[in-house]
Amino acid sequence: MNSATALLNVTVLQTLNDLISPVAFASEPTTYVNEPMHFAYLAARHHSTVKYEVDYGDGTSRAMFDASGSISPIPYWAGAAAADAFREDIRQCRGTVLEHVYKSVGMYTVQVRISADQLWADERYNEIVLTGSVNAVVRPRTLAQLMSTARVYRRMPGYQDEYVVMLFRVDEFPETLSLIVEVGDIKEPHAVKKMAGDSVPSWFAIERSKDITTRTTVATGLVVNISSHNPFFGVDFGKQFERPGTYDVRFIVKGTLPNVEAPQRVLIVARLDVAEERLESQLAGGPLLFAHSPVASGTTTELLVIVRRLIRGVVFSVDFGDGMSQAVPVDVFQVGDLPDWLLAGTFSSPEPFLLTGSSVTYYGRIVRHMFREPGVYAAVVKASVSLGDSYDVFTSPATIIHVVDHSIPPLTDLLGDDALVMPTPLLTDTGFQALYMSTHNVARARYTFVFGDGTGQKEGTICSEWPHVDESIRAIAGRLPLDMVRRGTAETVVCISHVYARPGDYTVRVRVHASPSGVSQRTWNIGGRVTVLQTTTVSITYMFRIILRP
């Protein structure tokens, strides 16, 4: 009997459920517009033939994702979905956490499509689809967020007018909120209203104000775009302070917001300075001048005017020390506008420049000037103001600018060390003698003095005899030691007499003009600043006692 044996090979395809199940899909309980939203895909296993794809339902493209990793620990908001799928409380499993941002409010259906490479006989993919839904809403803002645009501005103080006018400004201010302003122990409620057009204070509309906010409800590094042309909510008010000083003003906003039951409270702090009515005090010590130095003669150089405090009605000008001056309209500029030579430290100024931070606002302007002749110039900034019959001027300390000429030989080498010497103190209507001295003599040189009081140029002459130099004499410019002058070792001494009619601060300059023969550099200038005091009149009253004898 013959028999035959047949062998049949049967391949059983595993389903996706066999490869990866159980599976679950969960999302965070609340979805906020424009904030990251998180979803969790959870599975018992992963297989290399399985592909994963998510559609967030908001019109964005479907995205493939990798679920070969592990989730540990499982997010708290996915714990219930994991326990329901796995029939037990688990702390880790295969899967991944997905992140997406919805841009608009609405209901969205999210689908996760899981598929395998092989097709079934009916040409359908072996796949699993997990579905969820989210409701994207706008997160209710806190009061701190609503007040993030709040700022306090102060009107620029005026000359001899330290009456403080402030403006509290914010983009939104619901009617359920209130504002209280605290200065010291005094608390005052203020009604905030919508401002636009003519209701905006004129001083704020023309941008003659200063942001004095020191504490806000958000990080101070946040840039807030403020415009006086757009409508806003605010209140302006004035206050007179009895004494000069620095004051912190507290702005307390409190109340409830729509759809939020609990009352909230935030604090905004502004700091203001109240100066004395003297111009120097109002200017917080006055303007400063920073100059690029040394510079070459005949080239245009830059000078920076810095104003510590702006005052309405005060105008500024620069006296370059060479007989030229220029009005300076002061404006606001940022750290990024500062010249490179200032940041590099190649400048001259009576005070150092302190760079306190990128957010610091400076007042001032860069001016340009050409010094046509070499020399040492004393440049200053003048602040002047007039109010009725009152006129006041404040002059900054002098900034010494060295202007050089690279010709050979320079006149300064021929003159040697020199100095411009003046007696102190200088008084009005009192004659005095000014001296220019140098260690060497230059033949046929001429010496022209300018005293800065509008009297024009005056020619100096070589002194007929050596002048007496006592302790009241001081050098206002130059580097020739006075001891050499007192010992009589200087070869050149030029004398000139002058009288100041009015008190004030003046720039005195000497221009040395040498004969062309043998001298490439024909001129040299040296200048400094002097203060002239008003002469006081002393009246003497004589008292007589008359004795009558019988």
Order of alpha helices (4+ residues) and beta strands (2+ residues): alpha-beta-beta-beta-beta-beta-beta-alpha-beta-beta-beta-alpha-beta-beta-beta-beta-beta-alpha-beta-beta-beta-beta-beta-alpha-beta-beta-beta-beta-beta-beta-alpha-beta-beta-beta-beta-beta-alpha-beta-beta-beta-beta-beta-beta-alpha-beta-beta-beta
